[in-house]
Amino acid sequence: MNSVVSASKPIRDYSIQLHALQNGCFSDPFSFLGLHLVSDQEYELRVYLPGATSVSILIEGQEHVLKRYLNSDLYLLATTRAILSHQDKLCISYGKSKQVKHDVYRFGCQLDEQILYLFNEGTLEHAYQHLGAHFVTHEGIKGVRFAVWAPNAQSVSVIGDFNCWQRCEHFMRLHPASGVWEIFIPELKADQCYKYSIVDNYGNVQDKADPFAFKMQQAPGTASILQPLVKRKTITQKQQAARAKRNHISAPVSIYEVHLGSWKRRSHEHNRYLTYRELADDLVPYVCDMGFTHLQLMPISEYPFDGSWGYQPVGLFAPTSRFGSFEDFVYFVERCHDLNLGLLIDWVPGHFPSDPHGLHKFDGTHLFEHADARQGFHPDWNTYIYNYDRPEVKSFLLANAMYWLDEFKLDGLRVDAVASMLYLDYSRKDGEWVANKYGGRENLGAIDCLQQVNKRCYGNDPSIMMVAEESTAWPGVTNSVDNNGLGFGFKWNMGWMNDSLGYMSRDPIYRQHHHHEMTFSMAYAYSENYILPLSHDEVVHGKGSLLSKMPGDDWQQFANLRAYFAFMYAHPGKKLLFMGSELAPRSEWDHNQSLDWGLLAHESHAGIQKTVKKLNEIYTTTPALYECDNTPAGFQWIDCNNAEQSLFSFARFGKKSSELLVVICHLTPQVFHQYRIGVPRAGVYEVVLNTDDKALFGSGVEVVGGKQKLVQTVNKPAHGFTQSIEISIPALATVYLRWITG
């Protein structure tokens, strides 16, 4: 049946609706636009198209012209058809140009109310699959479904380069119970830009990026970009088993921390970044060749300001496009998996920046952040703090953690600045914070959020590793949630880092007075599952490089650093080194420049790289150094009291009785010959590491004579043991001796 325009009937009064449309603040557009019954036998098609000069519709091959309403941008067509099919498209003229497209207000809702209920409840693990922009086929038509949470908005529109950024063309439908707005727009394409134009309850308009966008523009651009989720290669059973093995508490974990923008740059090409694909084919093999088990990336969620190093993200679901496309990042991930290299990323759920296109006052209210500045503003970083008490914020953060782990099959997340989340008085003076309901300083919402993220992430895949950067003595960071812990798998040992670096920075003359700084960590070594970090934080903001912290002349600085690295690798706890540590640069890290790879032309710097590579080789093949990190059975002091000679000696044990390594760390410039040291077991010991080796730029003092570097115990008591060995101990050196036979 053909549609008929009835000019004889009186014009209905649509002035209220037209005013709302013209001002971009229509709160219920689907109740008016599209096809609607206006009488028992008559329907009316209404479309609102700013800038259009004429509109018609093709129905069964026949064109019907819509009538302009009162010289406005509202066009009407009276029809007796109850349904217009999706083959009936609008023909729109904009002066000399024409477009043929679907009427978006014909399409029904696609969102599941039960899904929205879980989102509002704070338990929607995969919220990113439902909110945001998704390429779907809806009612037989391909297009993009948009959904955004903005419960306090008066109106929300999708704007983009597909509608000339006009906020009056694609008004969204509100689901009042959930506060989610939604619309389906047909025939959009990947890489088109978009935002949400949000009108708050005071009539203010702000254009916001999509919190769930998978891709975003680079600064100074601020738009989100349509990006389909890319299906990556399925992890094989062999790869899954390898991941479970390398992330286990009793596995060797040696992490190389990287800032992708400054590991290497193309200096001959205007100092440009390497792309994800270039990094996949250069960085990943390098990390494997150096013997590291894991690669950890500083934050790669999209961020506007380079100087934040990614720690002020705006697009939590968008791999930064600084280094290439979404597909390029997938290639990078798959390259890590192919080479059996664990991949971790920094995750930043503690705060977000104030960029106007970001989360701050998203719908005109403090939606994602706490409204009270004493709880919602971070004084250290001038950023905003998530309102962890709001269930939808918990769903947002939970879904983001799940997104990186599920979609990319990463090995895990290193959670940044956990301490700032846990304490309501973090970095605040008296009177500048609000106590919890029990009168305490613990942030109960943040605690629950972290617990739920860890519990659900580990529940979905026990082979991952969740790592906390937590700088206080908060109890039970790596205890299970069911055991009143936070549920992390590992925690950075900031105490070990501060104490040991403080000790190493002292002149050897004074080290004897600070002996405890190297031994105190063993008093709490088993209270958590620790990672020993020498991260980017120790080589920035005027702290200098690791090498520059070492005292003495040039040779002594390198010797100190080699000995320190070897002490670190022998100490209980997993390992983390920031990129460039193996090059021993003299200046601190600069995120605007490539690492100075030319340093390797110098024997001294190359010796540090050889030391790190050798340490990784020994560490990953010596169960005594990693199997029993979290139990006293894996460690025994031989001599922890020799402050006068700044000498530390201890034994490390594996699960098998045959796994035994004796470690001697000597941190003065003297050389000791015929030094007797007690050992836990009789037999033959082999020197497997001497950081004073000439091949490492050492002075070449041999621990034991002979080519085989073997020493036999004798039945002479020393250090409380019945058996002992006699060796030479080089200056500023660490020595490993492996028990090989009884």
VMD Tcl script that draws the C-alpha trace (Angstrom):
set ca {
  {0.00 0.00 0.00}
  {1.39 3.36 -0.99}
  {1.93 6.17 1.49}
  {-0.04 9.36 1.03}
  {0.77 12.86 2.23}
  {-2.35 14.58 3.49}
  {-2.09 18.34 3.07}
  {-5.76 18.92 3.91}
  {-5.44 17.85 7.53}
  {-4.53 20.48 10.11}
  {-0.88 20.73 11.04}
  {-0.17 19.21 14.40}
  {1.67 21.25 17.00}
  {5.22 19.92 17.35}
  {6.70 23.16 18.67}
  {7.87 21.62 21.96}
  {9.55 18.67 20.26}
  {11.03 20.94 17.59}
  {12.48 23.24 20.20}
  {14.12 20.27 21.94}
  {15.51 18.99 18.65}
  {16.83 22.40 17.62}
  {18.55 22.85 20.96}
  {20.01 19.35 20.96}
  {18.38 18.35 24.24}
  {15.75 15.77 23.34}
  {15.61 13.28 26.21}
  {13.32 10.76 24.50}
  {13.84 11.02 20.72}
  {12.49 7.55 19.89}
  {9.09 8.59 21.29}
  {8.80 11.19 18.55}
  {11.14 10.47 15.64}
  {10.64 7.51 13.32}
  {7.27 5.94 12.44}
  {4.42 6.56 14.90}
  {0.67 5.89 15.01}
  {-1.22 9.20 15.09}
  {-4.79 7.92 14.60}
  {-6.64 4.66 14.13}
  {-5.67 4.35 10.48}
  {-2.81 6.77 10.06}
  {0.91 6.67 10.79}
  {3.40 9.46 10.51}
  {7.07 9.23 9.64}
  {9.16 11.98 11.24}
  {12.80 12.68 10.53}
  {14.95 15.54 11.71}
  {17.87 16.35 9.43}
  {19.64 19.69 9.97}
  {20.89 21.22 6.75}
  {18.73 19.05 4.47}
  {16.98 20.87 1.62}
  {14.61 18.02 0.74}
  {13.82 14.51 1.98}
  {12.02 11.63 0.34}
  {11.72 7.93 0.96}
  {11.82 5.02 -1.43}
  {9.00 2.58 -0.65}
  {8.85 -0.48 -2.87}
  {10.75 1.43 -5.54}
  {8.44 4.44 -5.42}
  {9.62 7.81 -4.13}
  {7.51 9.71 -1.60}
  {8.40 13.24 -0.64}
  {8.36 14.24 3.02}
  {6.91 17.61 3.87}
  {8.99 20.18 5.74}
  {7.37 21.24 8.99}
  {7.07 25.03 9.32}
  {10.25 25.69 7.38}
  {12.25 23.75 9.99}
  {14.58 20.76 9.68}
  {11.75 18.42 10.68}
  {10.22 16.45 7.79}
  {6.93 14.53 7.91}
  {5.15 11.88 5.86}
  {1.64 10.62 6.54}
  {1.26 6.93 5.69}
  {-1.09 4.04 6.22}
  {1.79 1.60 6.45}
  {2.24 0.14 9.91}
  {5.81 -0.89 9.16}
  {8.46 0.52 6.89}
  {10.99 -2.12 5.88}
  {14.74 -1.62 6.10}
  {14.84 -1.54 2.33}
  {12.90 1.74 2.48}
  {15.71 4.27 2.63}
  {15.68 8.04 2.97}
  {16.89 10.12 0.04}
  {18.32 13.34 1.42}
  {19.44 16.39 -0.53}
  {21.94 18.83 0.92}
  {21.99 21.43 -1.81}
  {23.78 19.80 -4.74}
  {24.82 16.68 -2.83}
  {22.59 13.71 -2.10}
  {22.69 10.87 0.40}
  {20.71 7.66 0.68}
  {20.59 6.17 4.15}
  {18.50 4.42 6.76}
  {16.31 6.15 9.30}
  {18.04 5.29 12.58}
  {14.81 5.70 14.56}
  {13.29 2.62 12.95}
  {15.60 0.28 14.82}
  {14.66 -1.30 18.09}
  {16.87 -1.53 21.16}
  {19.62 -4.11 21.21}
  {20.72 -3.94 24.83}
  {19.78 -6.66 27.29}
  {18.15 -5.27 30.44}
  {19.70 -8.08 32.50}
  {23.13 -7.03 31.25}
  {22.42 -3.45 32.26}
  {21.31 -4.68 35.69}
  {24.69 -6.37 36.19}
  {26.42 -3.18 35.09}
  {24.49 -1.19 37.70}
  {25.25 -3.89 40.25}
  {29.01 -3.53 39.72}
  {29.58 -7.09 38.51}
  {29.54 -6.85 34.70}
  {32.91 -8.42 33.88}
  {32.67 -7.85 30.15}
  {30.95 -4.47 30.09}
  {33.19 -3.49 27.16}
  {31.26 -5.97 25.00}
  {28.02 -4.06 25.62}
  {28.93 -0.41 26.17}
  {30.97 1.62 23.73}
  {30.80 1.34 19.94}
  {30.40 -2.11 18.39}
  {30.07 -3.27 14.80}
  {26.95 -5.46 14.71}
  {24.25 -6.68 12.41}
  {20.92 -5.46 13.74}
  {17.61 -6.44 12.16}
  {19.52 -7.58 9.10}
  {21.48 -4.35 8.68}
  {25.18 -3.84 9.37}
  {26.15 -0.87 11.46}
  {27.43 0.30 14.83}
  {25.67 0.10 18.17}
  {26.61 2.91 20.52}
  {25.97 2.74 24.26}
  {27.18 5.09 26.98}
  {26.49 5.50 30.68}
  {25.38 9.08 31.47}
  {22.49 8.82 33.96}
  {22.31 12.51 34.82}
  {22.36 13.86 31.27}
  {19.37 15.63 29.79}
  {20.26 14.44 26.32}
  {23.06 12.51 24.58}
  {23.87 12.44 20.87}
  {26.44 10.66 18.79}
  {28.48 13.11 16.75}
  {31.16 12.29 14.23}
  {32.59 12.84 10.81}
  {29.68 10.74 9.46}
  {27.14 13.43 10.48}
  {29.35 16.52 10.21}
  {29.63 16.59 14.03}
  {26.03 17.79 14.38}
  {24.49 16.88 17.71}
  {20.94 17.18 16.38}
  {20.97 14.18 14.04}
  {21.64 11.10 16.17}
  {19.94 11.53 19.52}
  {20.31 8.44 21.70}
  {17.65 6.44 23.56}
  {17.79 6.51 27.37}
  {17.23 3.42 29.47}
  {16.08 5.19 32.66}
  {16.60 2.27 35.02}
  {20.28 1.95 34.13}
  {21.23 5.44 32.98}
  {22.58 4.00 29.72}
  {21.94 5.74 26.39}
  {21.94 3.72 23.19}
  {21.46 4.00 19.42}
  {22.18 1.91 16.32}
  {23.57 3.77 13.29}
  {23.73 1.75 10.06}
  {26.51 1.56 7.51}
  {29.34 3.17 9.45}
  {32.93 2.21 8.74}
  {36.04 1.51 10.78}
  {38.31 4.49 11.50}
  {35.52 7.03 11.46}
  {35.79 9.48 14.36}
  {33.06 10.07 16.92}
  {32.21 11.50 20.33}
  {29.20 11.79 22.59}
  {27.63 15.24 22.80}
  {26.15 15.47 26.26}
  {23.68 18.08 27.51}
  {23.61 18.26 31.28}
  {20.65 19.25 33.42}
  {21.71 22.89 33.32}
  {21.77 22.97 29.53}
  {25.55 22.95 29.27}
  {26.97 21.01 26.34}
  {30.22 19.06 26.37}
  {31.62 16.63 23.86}
  {33.17 13.55 25.45}
  {35.30 10.70 24.15}
  {33.87 7.22 24.57}
  {35.08 5.69 27.87}
  {34.91 2.24 26.22}
  {36.51 3.20 22.88}
  {38.97 0.69 21.44}
  {40.81 3.40 19.53}
  {41.40 7.13 20.00}
  {42.99 10.01 18.16}
  {46.48 11.13 19.00}
  {46.88 14.53 20.65}
  {45.94 17.21 19.83}
  {42.98 15.19 18.52}
  {40.51 14.08 21.18}
  {37.95 11.97 19.32}
  {37.27 8.28 19.66}
  {37.65 6.14 16.55}
  {35.46 3.26 15.40}
  {37.48 0.08 15.78}
  {36.23 -3.50 15.62}
  {37.70 -5.98 18.06}
  {40.30 -7.99 16.18}
  {40.24 -11.74 16.48}
  {43.75 -12.76 17.44}
  {45.27 -16.20 17.10}
  {43.96 -18.66 19.64}
  {46.48 -19.61 22.30}
  {47.40 -23.25 21.91}
  {47.27 -25.72 24.77}
  {51.06 -25.76 24.73}
  {51.23 -21.97 25.03}
  {48.65 -21.96 27.82}
  {50.62 -24.59 29.74}
  {53.83 -22.60 29.25}
  {52.13 -19.48 30.58}
  {50.82 -21.26 33.66}
  {54.32 -22.55 34.31}
  {56.17 -19.23 33.88}
  {53.72 -17.29 36.06}
  {53.71 -19.76 38.95}
  {54.91 -18.70 42.38}
  {57.73 -21.25 42.20}
  {58.88 -20.22 38.71}
  {61.82 -17.98 37.77}
  {60.34 -14.55 36.98}
  {62.72 -12.00 35.49}
  {60.93 -8.93 34.13}
  {62.23 -6.33 31.68}
  {60.26 -3.09 32.17}
  {59.94 -0.96 29.03}
  {58.72 2.46 27.97}
  {57.92 1.79 24.33}
  {58.49 5.38 23.28}
  {62.15 5.49 24.32}
  {63.59 1.99 24.13}
  {64.73 2.79 20.62}
  {63.91 5.58 18.21}
  {64.70 6.23 14.59}
  {67.06 9.19 14.99}
  {67.58 9.47 11.22}
  {63.81 9.75 10.76}
  {63.15 12.80 12.95}
  {63.54 10.78 16.15}
  {60.32 8.89 15.49}
  {58.94 6.08 17.63}
  {59.29 2.47 16.59}
  {55.97 0.94 15.62}
  {54.40 -2.02 17.40}
  {55.50 -4.20 14.48}
  {59.07 -2.92 14.59}
  {59.13 -3.44 18.34}
  {57.72 -6.93 17.91}
  {60.59 -7.80 15.58}
  {63.33 -5.97 17.52}
  {62.43 -5.54 21.21}
  {60.80 -8.93 21.75}
  {63.71 -11.03 20.37}
  {66.17 -8.84 22.30}
  {64.36 -9.44 25.60}
  {64.32 -13.18 24.89}
  {68.00 -13.19 23.94}
  {68.85 -11.40 27.20}
  {67.15 -14.25 29.04}
  {64.25 -12.35 30.62}
  {61.09 -14.37 31.18}
  {58.66 -11.46 31.04}
  {58.29 -8.11 29.30}
  {56.38 -5.40 31.17}
  {55.11 -2.35 29.30}
  {54.59 0.95 31.02}
  {50.96 2.05 30.42}
  {49.80 1.75 26.84}
  {46.18 2.77 27.35}
  {45.73 5.95 25.32}
  {47.01 9.06 27.06}
  {47.22 12.68 25.86}
  {50.45 13.86 27.52}
  {53.74 12.18 26.63}
  {55.32 13.40 29.86}
  {52.93 11.30 31.95}
  {54.54 8.15 30.45}
  {51.01 6.74 30.21}
  {50.17 7.05 33.90}
  {47.39 9.56 33.15}
  {45.25 7.58 30.71}
  {42.11 8.87 29.00}
  {41.28 5.79 26.90}
  {41.57 2.78 29.18}
  {40.38 0.37 26.47}
  {42.44 1.83 23.61}
  {46.03 0.69 22.95}
  {47.83 3.95 22.21}
  {48.05 4.69 18.50}
  {51.48 6.34 18.97}
  {53.03 3.08 17.84}
  {50.53 1.96 15.23}
  {47.11 0.45 14.80}
  {45.06 -1.84 16.97}
  {45.99 -4.66 14.61}
  {49.68 -3.81 14.99}
  {49.39 -4.15 18.76}
  {47.76 -7.55 18.31}
  {50.76 -8.56 16.19}
  {53.09 -7.43 18.99}
  {51.20 -9.54 21.53}
  {51.21 -12.59 19.29}
  {54.95 -12.23 18.74}
  {55.48 -12.42 22.51}
  {53.32 -15.53 22.69}
  {55.14 -17.17 19.80}
  {58.49 -16.70 21.58}
  {57.11 -17.84 24.96}
  {57.74 -14.42 26.48}
  {55.37 -13.37 29.25}
  {53.72 -9.99 28.64}
  {52.50 -7.69 31.40}
  {51.18 -4.14 31.16}
  {50.88 -1.39 33.72}
  {47.26 -0.83 34.70}
  {46.20 2.50 36.20}
  {42.89 2.26 38.10}
  {43.91 4.78 40.74}
  {43.21 8.09 38.99}
  {42.54 9.82 35.68}
  {43.48 13.24 34.24}
  {41.38 16.36 33.94}
  {41.35 16.56 30.13}
  {37.94 17.98 29.15}
  {37.17 15.15 26.72}
  {37.80 12.55 29.42}
  {35.88 11.17 32.38}
  {35.80 14.25 34.61}
  {32.18 15.42 35.16}
  {31.24 13.14 32.32}
  {27.51 13.82 32.29}
  {27.77 17.18 34.01}
  {28.09 15.53 37.41}
  {30.90 13.80 39.27}
  {30.03 10.49 37.68}
  {33.30 8.54 37.66}
  {35.11 10.55 40.34}
  {34.08 11.20 43.93}
  {32.24 14.51 44.28}
  {34.05 15.46 47.49}
  {37.50 16.79 46.52}
  {38.88 15.34 49.75}
  {38.16 11.93 48.23}
  {37.97 12.67 44.52}
  {41.03 14.79 43.76}
  {44.64 13.66 43.95}
  {46.90 16.42 45.32}
  {50.15 14.82 44.10}
  {49.23 14.47 40.45}
  {46.35 16.97 40.00}
  {44.17 14.15 38.80}
  {40.78 12.75 39.75}
  {40.18 9.65 41.84}
  {37.56 7.09 40.89}
  {34.52 6.76 43.12}
  {35.07 3.12 44.04}
  {31.83 3.06 46.03}
  {29.80 3.44 42.82}
  {28.92 0.03 41.36}
  {29.09 1.19 37.75}
  {32.65 2.42 38.30}
  {33.52 -1.01 39.64}
  {32.01 -2.59 36.51}
  {34.04 -0.18 34.37}
  {37.36 -1.01 36.05}
  {36.63 -4.72 36.34}
  {35.74 -4.86 32.65}
  {38.91 -3.01 31.74}
  {41.09 -5.50 33.59}
  {39.20 -8.36 31.94}
  {39.53 -6.71 28.53}
  {43.34 -6.73 28.53}
  {43.53 -10.26 29.89}
  {40.76 -11.83 27.79}
  {41.03 -10.03 24.48}
  {44.83 -10.04 24.26}
  {45.62 -12.99 26.54}
  {48.23 -11.02 28.43}
  {50.07 -12.74 31.24}
  {48.92 -10.19 33.75}
  {48.63 -6.64 35.03}
  {50.96 -4.62 37.23}
  {48.62 -2.34 39.15}
  {50.04 1.14 39.61}
  {50.01 3.15 42.86}
  {47.93 0.72 44.91}
  {48.80 2.54 48.14}
  {47.15 5.72 46.83}
  {43.95 3.72 46.40}
  {43.97 2.01 49.78}
  {44.37 5.01 52.07}
  {41.88 7.86 52.31}
  {44.60 10.04 53.86}
  {47.22 9.19 51.24}
  {49.39 12.30 50.75}
  {46.89 14.40 52.73}
  {47.20 16.41 55.92}
  {44.81 16.34 58.85}
  {41.51 17.85 57.86}
  {42.08 17.13 54.17}
  {40.49 13.69 54.14}
  {37.25 11.99 55.12}
  {37.23 8.90 57.33}
  {35.32 5.77 56.32}
  {32.10 4.73 58.05}
  {34.10 3.07 60.82}
  {36.21 6.16 61.42}
  {39.28 4.64 59.77}
  {41.54 5.76 56.94}
  {41.06 2.68 54.76}
  {39.26 3.25 51.45}
  {36.70 0.45 51.74}
  {35.37 0.90 48.20}
  {38.84 0.70 46.67}
  {39.67 -2.36 48.75}
  {36.54 -4.12 47.56}
  {37.20 -3.07 43.96}
  {40.74 -4.48 43.99}
  {39.58 -7.67 45.68}
  {36.83 -8.23 43.12}
  {39.15 -7.53 40.18}
  {41.76 -9.97 41.47}
  {39.25 -12.63 42.48}
  {37.43 -12.56 39.15}
  {40.56 -12.30 37.00}
  {42.22 -15.24 38.74}
  {38.90 -17.08 38.80}
  {38.62 -16.83 35.03}
  {42.25 -17.78 34.41}
  {44.46 -18.99 37.29}
  {47.54 -18.90 35.03}
  {47.80 -15.08 35.07}
  {49.76 -12.89 37.48}
  {48.38 -9.76 39.15}
  {51.12 -7.55 40.59}
  {50.71 -4.72 43.10}
  {52.93 -1.67 43.31}
  {52.18 -1.13 46.99}
  {54.69 0.93 48.95}
  {53.42 0.53 52.51}
  {53.14 -2.30 55.00}
  {49.50 -3.02 54.16}
  {48.93 -6.58 55.41}
  {47.96 -9.41 53.09}
  {48.43 -7.80 49.71}
  {49.17 -11.24 48.24}
  {46.82 -13.16 50.51}
  {43.71 -14.58 48.90}
  {40.50 -12.58 49.11}
  {38.91 -15.45 51.01}
  {41.74 -15.07 53.55}
  {41.06 -11.32 53.98}
  {43.80 -10.37 51.53}
  {43.72 -8.14 48.47}
  {44.17 -11.16 46.22}
  {47.26 -10.14 44.26}
  {49.73 -12.77 43.12}
  {52.83 -10.62 43.71}
  {53.86 -7.36 45.33}
  {56.78 -5.05 44.58}
  {59.26 -5.04 47.47}
  {59.79 -1.31 47.78}
  {61.47 -1.72 51.18}
  {64.22 -3.90 49.71}
  {64.72 -1.42 46.89}
  {64.98 1.63 49.16}
  {67.28 -0.04 51.69}
  {69.61 -1.71 49.24}
  {69.94 1.31 46.94}
  {70.59 3.48 49.97}
  {73.35 1.13 51.07}
  {74.93 0.86 47.62}
  {75.04 4.63 47.23}
  {77.29 4.97 50.30}
  {81.07 5.07 50.20}
  {82.43 1.64 51.19}
  {84.09 3.27 54.21}
  {80.66 3.97 55.70}
  {78.84 0.81 54.58}
  {79.85 -1.08 57.71}
  {77.66 1.28 59.72}
  {74.62 0.51 57.56}
  {75.02 -3.25 57.26}
  {71.40 -3.83 58.29}
  {70.13 -2.12 55.13}
  {71.19 -5.21 53.19}
  {70.00 -7.77 55.71}
  {66.76 -6.32 57.11}
  {64.67 -7.42 54.11}
  {65.03 -11.04 55.21}
  {63.05 -10.21 58.37}
  {59.90 -9.85 56.25}
  {60.85 -11.67 53.04}
  {58.07 -14.25 53.41}
  {55.27 -11.91 54.48}
  {54.26 -11.45 50.81}
  {55.09 -12.92 47.42}
  {57.67 -10.33 46.43}
  {59.16 -8.95 43.25}
  {62.43 -7.01 43.69}
  {62.07 -3.90 41.51}
  {64.71 -1.61 40.08}
  {62.14 0.28 38.03}
  {61.92 3.52 36.06}
  {61.06 5.38 39.28}
  {64.66 5.00 40.47}
  {66.26 6.71 37.45}
  {64.14 9.86 36.96}
  {63.37 13.23 38.56}
  {66.97 14.03 39.43}
  {67.75 10.66 41.01}
  {70.36 9.90 38.38}
  {71.10 6.56 36.79}
  {71.90 3.41 38.74}
  {75.53 3.73 37.72}
  {75.72 7.32 38.94}
  {74.45 6.23 42.37}
  {77.44 3.94 42.81}
  {80.43 5.44 44.70}
  {84.11 5.36 43.77}
  {86.08 5.86 40.59}
  {84.84 4.71 37.21}
  {85.95 1.09 37.59}
  {84.52 0.87 41.11}
  {81.14 2.21 39.94}
  {80.84 -0.56 37.37}
  {82.07 -3.16 39.88}
  {79.53 -1.99 42.45}
  {76.71 -2.22 39.92}
  {77.67 -5.73 38.77}
  {77.90 -6.91 42.38}
  {74.55 -5.28 43.22}
  {72.73 -6.90 40.31}
  {74.13 -10.29 41.32}
  {73.06 -9.71 44.95}
  {69.56 -8.88 43.69}
  {69.32 -12.04 41.58}
  {70.37 -14.19 44.54}
  {68.03 -12.55 47.06}
  {64.61 -14.23 47.55}
  {61.98 -12.65 45.32}
  {61.29 -12.34 41.61}
  {63.26 -9.77 39.60}
  {62.47 -6.60 37.64}
  {64.92 -4.34 35.79}
  {64.01 -1.18 33.92}
  {65.17 -1.00 30.32}
  {68.65 0.38 29.93}
  {69.82 -0.92 33.30}
  {71.81 -3.46 31.34}
  {73.58 -0.64 29.47}
  {74.59 1.23 32.65}
  {73.97 4.74 31.28}
  {75.65 7.59 33.13}
  {72.66 9.91 32.89}
  {69.11 9.30 34.04}
  {66.33 8.15 31.73}
  {64.83 10.67 29.30}
  {61.49 9.62 27.82}
  {62.07 11.90 24.82}
  {65.20 10.06 23.69}
  {66.23 6.56 22.74}
  {68.40 4.56 25.07}
  {72.07 5.12 24.24}
  {72.87 1.85 22.49}
  {76.24 3.24 21.49}
  {77.40 2.62 25.06}
  {77.88 -1.04 24.18}
  {80.96 -0.08 22.18}
  {82.68 0.41 25.53}
  {83.93 -2.64 27.39}
  {82.70 -1.33 30.73}
  {79.08 -0.92 29.60}
  {79.12 -4.12 27.56}
  {80.31 -5.87 30.72}
  {77.12 -4.84 32.54}
  {74.99 -6.18 29.70}
  {76.93 -9.47 29.75}
  {76.45 -9.63 33.52}
  {72.67 -9.22 33.27}
  {72.45 -11.80 30.51}
  {74.55 -14.26 32.50}
  {72.49 -13.61 35.63}
  {69.28 -14.39 33.74}
  {70.85 -17.57 32.38}
  {71.97 -18.74 35.83}
  {68.75 -17.64 37.51}
  {66.38 -19.40 35.11}
  {68.39 -22.65 35.22}
  {69.07 -22.78 38.96}
  {65.98 -23.90 40.91}
  {67.66 -22.94 44.20}
  {67.29 -19.30 43.15}
  {63.53 -19.33 42.56}
  {61.64 -22.43 43.68}
  {61.40 -21.54 47.38}
  {61.26 -17.74 47.22}
  {58.29 -17.57 49.56}
  {59.36 -20.01 52.25}
  {62.19 -19.99 54.84}
  {63.24 -23.42 53.56}
  {64.80 -21.73 50.53}
  {67.24 -19.47 52.37}
  {69.86 -19.68 55.11}
  {72.31 -17.07 56.27}
  {75.93 -18.19 56.43}
  {77.23 -14.91 57.77}
  {75.00 -11.84 58.05}
  {77.04 -10.06 60.73}
  {80.32 -9.26 59.00}
  {79.73 -5.52 58.90}
  {83.41 -4.66 59.28}
  {84.25 -6.24 55.91}
  {80.85 -5.43 54.33}
  {80.50 -9.08 53.45}
  {77.25 -11.06 53.21}
  {77.04 -14.79 52.63}
  {74.04 -17.08 52.43}
  {72.79 -20.28 50.87}
  {69.80 -20.78 48.57}
  {67.98 -24.13 48.34}
  {65.63 -25.67 45.81}
  {62.94 -28.25 46.39}
  {65.37 -31.10 45.67}
  {68.20 -31.73 48.10}
  {70.69 -31.52 45.24}
  {69.78 -27.89 44.57}
  {72.14 -25.71 46.63}
  {73.85 -22.42 45.79}
  {76.22 -20.48 48.06}
  {76.30 -16.70 47.54}
  {79.00 -14.32 48.76}
  {78.62 -10.58 48.29}
  {81.59 -8.40 49.20}
  {81.24 -4.62 48.97}
  {84.58 -3.05 49.85}
  {87.54 -2.37 47.49}
  {89.77 -4.87 49.31}
  {90.65 -8.38 48.13}
  {90.60 -11.27 50.61}
  {92.72 -14.36 49.91}
  {92.49 -17.68 51.75}
  {89.14 -16.67 53.16}
  {87.39 -19.49 55.00}
  {83.64 -19.69 54.79}
  {81.30 -22.29 56.22}
  {78.96 -24.16 53.88}
  {75.82 -26.21 54.59}
  {76.94 -29.40 52.85}
  {80.15 -31.34 52.28}
  {81.32 -31.91 48.74}
  {82.53 -30.05 45.69}
  {81.40 -26.53 44.78}
  {81.74 -24.96 41.36}
  {82.13 -21.21 40.77}
  {79.31 -20.35 38.37}
  {79.52 -16.55 38.72}
  {82.21 -14.09 39.65}
  {81.26 -10.50 38.84}
  {84.97 -9.64 38.96}
  {85.56 -11.81 35.90}
  {87.62 -10.04 33.22}
  {84.99 -10.95 30.62}
  {82.60 -8.71 32.57}
  {85.12 -5.83 32.88}
  {86.30 -7.06 36.28}
  {89.86 -7.14 37.55}
  {90.11 -10.90 37.11}
  {90.72 -12.04 40.70}
  {90.00 -15.78 40.66}
  {87.84 -17.22 43.42}
  {89.56 -20.61 43.13}
  {92.51 -21.73 41.04}
  {92.37 -24.11 38.12}
  {90.43 -24.13 34.88}
  {87.46 -26.04 36.27}
  {86.87 -23.52 39.07}
  {86.09 -26.23 41.64}
  {86.66 -26.22 45.38}
  {86.40 -29.17 47.80}
  {85.06 -28.74 51.33}
  {87.19 -29.66 54.32}
  {86.13 -30.79 57.74}
  {86.90 -27.46 59.41}
  {84.14 -25.62 61.29}
  {83.26 -22.07 60.23}
  {80.21 -19.84 60.66}
  {78.43 -22.54 62.63}
  {78.88 -25.23 59.97}
  {81.05 -28.34 60.26}
  {82.22 -28.03 56.65}
  {84.00 -25.09 55.04}
  {85.86 -23.98 51.93}
  {88.78 -21.65 51.40}
  {88.56 -19.16 48.54}
  {89.65 -15.74 47.35}
  {87.04 -13.00 47.47}
  {87.46 -10.20 44.92}
  {86.82 -6.53 45.64}
  {83.30 -5.21 45.07}
  {82.07 -8.52 43.75}
  {79.41 -11.16 44.16}
  {80.25 -14.83 43.79}
  {77.95 -17.83 43.23}
  {79.14 -21.36 44.07}
  {76.93 -24.28 43.08}
  {77.12 -27.57 44.99}
  {77.66 -30.26 42.37}
  {78.54 -33.45 44.25}
  {79.03 -34.97 47.68}
}
mol new
graphics top color blue
foreach p $ca { graphics top sphere $p radius 0.5 }
foreach p [lrange $ca 0 end-1] q [lrange $ca 1 end] { graphics top cylinder $p $q radius 0.2 }
display resetview
